[in-house]
Amino acid sequence: MTRTLELSLRDDFPGMKTPDGAPWHYLDTAATAQKPQTVIDAMTRALGSDYATVHRGVYARSADMTLRYEAARRRVAGFLGGQEDEIVFTRGATEAINLVAQCWGMTRLGEGDRIVLSTLEHHSNIVPWQMVAERTGAEIDVCPLTESGEIDLGALEAILTPRTRLVALAHVSNVLGSVLDAKRAAELAHSVGAKLLLDGCQAAPRIAVDVAEIGCDFYVFSAHKLYGPTGIGALWARAEILEDMPPYQGGGAMIDRVTFDRTTYAPPPQRFEAGTPAIAEAVALHAAIDYVEEIGLDRIHRREAELVARLRRELGKMNDVTLFGPAESAGIVSFAIDGVHPHDLGTILDEEGVAIRAGHHCAQPLMDHLGVTATARASFGLYSDDSDIDAMLAGIERTRRIFGSSNG
Ligand code: PMP
């Protein structure tokens, strides 16, 4: 069964209203998405009548919960186009990247090896690599952007050397919405024998991802941006790479046999999941993926692209507005208004029931590149519609009146 987008979907999201039932124009989905009732219900059931631990209990409810937890892993694998034992549950994308940095980067990289990042990366795809570089002697190269704000793959080709071991890039930028040609990036990385890690935080909720088709080596995302709960995300990595990686954290559930003389480890993915995992969150993530796939990522992407096109068109008519990023952005529009700090704009819009994000968006090197300290950012989700844009534009008009600025 397919469903129509827009208003009918909005009713699935209790978070899309204020506590007294008034409409709320939520334009901060890139930070975190609102949750559909099915996800909230799945989480409630998993924490309530279905609740038990996984992997350990001999009693039926624990065995059932183990099946649900592992079903969630299979669901994530299917969603990304990978195999079940290639999915490691993590606390989120940040932890997934840190896991790769610690377990792969620290053991594979050495003096003179090179890691390529891009100017538009989120801090969580920069800092873990700086930490690895500091400790291993590896060096970081930064791939520049095109004029319109896409990762410049021509420049990437020129930066790559036989010493490049890893290329780590955002599949979709959380500030500009630019979409990477991931398949081409994989070809380029592999042409010098490097691995490609894709930060899929903003891509997973917006475009259909198939890691096999892309040909990347690592893919990470956070459930909370995919209409699921906080506290869980996933790392997909090729089976042979995971197999070769040492454990991340030590503890229960990741071992094969423990003695004081010697401990042996479980195979992947258990080797990387020490401790009691985020059980209810995994079950709720499963429900979130079901919800998103029932609607269809192609439709979500098309819809968000229409909203981006309209918002950019409207903002583009205002001669005190600077628009950042390419026209073909996946659901995200960053901009600035002359003489109005993004925080002031965000505060005034909030009074109008419009929630946007203002700040550096954890992408300070990109802010430096754009020559600003902050941008205003509107980001859409599958529940967004034209009323959100109307309310935002009305709020911008009011902001101008308050600041005594004009658009002409
Ligand atoms: N990468 C990108 C592109 C992001 O947008 C975010 C979240 N803003 C992250 C990484 C980090 O995700 P999390 O905080 O959920 O670990």
Residues whose N, C-alpha, C, O or C-beta is under 5 A from the ligand:
A	BS01	PMP	A30 A31 G92 A93 T94 E95 H122 S124 A170 V172 N174 D199 C201 Q202 S222
